[in-house]
């Protein structure tokens, strides 16, 4: 028996169909080892940047199965993806199997294929090789670099800016690019200019003409309009030029993500999810590539398809060359594996993306489109004013546009007129406009910019954007990326203190070094040493810089609402705000709009209780509040090492009692604003309705605690103690009207399990919390839940014999 190991379960299923009964195909389900989450001892720097790998959570069962099959195998073929990440997975598998099997290890070989088709898979198996240690070390170097930079920079940012913030080797340059554009926009000073447009007619046909000169002077614009209205208009020239539109090269990862964004509205992550599935199903070639090349076999299939579908006259074979100087590996472009013209894919996303890939690939081998561009020029004979013009174009022979119709656009036909024909001016307008700053980046635009600057690689573009969005440094509005206040502060800090390490030259240069490791031209240790020694020195040198508490002076017109001192900008949990410059002596604060924080004006009073209702901004967005927030007294601070007198000790005791008393006061009722209600649009009536929540429904018969209905971060729910159940839209219930009986019925239902997870055994209730404890089963093994974490059973723990006592012991960390 020959054992084939891939990294994806769906990929394993596809390959198993192509191989005979002598082959067993299994999946490692991604990486089986990784660096530990804690940075302690993760990398032995002194010994040569040696990473310490640990088995990934839930992978013991996978390893046991693979080891068991490996013992019976005559040969093991490692077949993860054909890139550095795949090479690293293959190496980890080889190391684990060698450790597990000892001297009885069968022959282990590495096989790669760029597409999951029968021909490609069988051809690869006939030409196995050893694991490429250069590729593995290139991946390892990237992983180690990212960990070292991330931990060292993040630790400094925690100390100097705010706890919980972080930085990354490649994400930080991407954020910097967004912030550079944002600063351009902020500093932009718009200028007025004038657009002159006339509506003309010839017979029954009317059409527009525009002034061909940029007009920056208002009086000049007025003069041109006056002369245009009194002059006699005629066509002074019609210029027709023949041209062509060439097809575009087949997709790379970057151009696929950009086109899917503009044509389909897909985010990079969504594009890559669909592409991954298409690849695993054998429908497209490997989707992480810098290459624009097509194999001879693919070109032959494309040519046959074009001849049958669009005619031989539209065939035009072109050999595209990869433009990226740092192309990662010798892959093909992203293309279909079959050119039968049928749309492939299991979901609509997959089908839409497949169609895009198919049309792009086929059209790349078709003739250019023939077009005629026309320019109509008109003027008056009585005075010297700029020409008025309009442009048109029409397609004479569609060529490749017959295939990729989405790239065609519309024909713009001009009226049938000749040189010298008179024209009637019906109307002329003079519109004042203002120059606009450069546009913010879209996701597609940022990917294009990253690729142009040599930052990142095909496999990283989607994760770069996802990371800076998840960290709260950037927000998406439609397809546009907007840096947040937090992103602004983090980027500004890094640009001031670590510009050498987040600049284009360094980041792109490091990619060159990683490529050199992959090709065997440079050594792993030397590259990391040359980077890390000065980097660590620079991080340590910044330990003494003052903490970044102030982000600059606020505009002079804003004064402290409590002491009238000047204000400075600071970073809070919800973004930037203005703080009194004398803080902590004075704690006056304003929002960026100049509204006082902590002393908000009520929007009205509750019709039943008479309490004030406030509209406020919190960590998770805007909310309404009923009543006043209890004021927590401040404790007196003493210098470090100060020995308190008896009077001071008594003062501290009283202050602690007052603070405890204030904290024990009931908290005011709060309700988040639904997504469809903007803060500026909310009415008092709507606020009163929202403040019905949270509703007390009654005492739960088991826990003795109050059962409530409310809306949280993840939607409407009912709960008691630590037990919660979502109120689904399909139930027809809502938190404003649900009854106690309906809530109990909902709470008695078992918690819905995540996709791919099944209940193996109900173990009982926790003796202290009263929470249900269940033994669950996923593809990664058996586990119990602790908060949002999964605690997996190890090899020695048998799920059939696992008890409530065992679970309690695991939960307590014993």
Helices and strands as residue ranges (DSSP letters): E 2-6, H 9-18, E 23-27, E 33-35, E 43-44, E 50-51, E 53-55, H 60-72, E 75-78, H 84-101, G 102-104, E 107-110, H 118-125, H 133-160, H 171-187, E 192-202, E 205-211, H 218-230, E 233-245, H 253-259, I 260-264, H 268-280, H 296-309, G 312-314, H 348-363, E 369-380, E 388-397, G 399-402, G 405-407, E 422-434, H 443-453, H 461-470, E 474-477, E 480-483, H 485-502, H 504-519, H 524-541, G 542-544, E 567-572, E 575-580, E 589-590, E 604-605, E 612-618, E 621-626, H 646-664, E 669-672, G 679-681, H 684-690, E 695-699, E 706-712, E 715-720, E 723-726, G 729-731, H 740-747, E 758-765, E 772-778, E 781-786, E 789-792, G 799-801, H 804-811
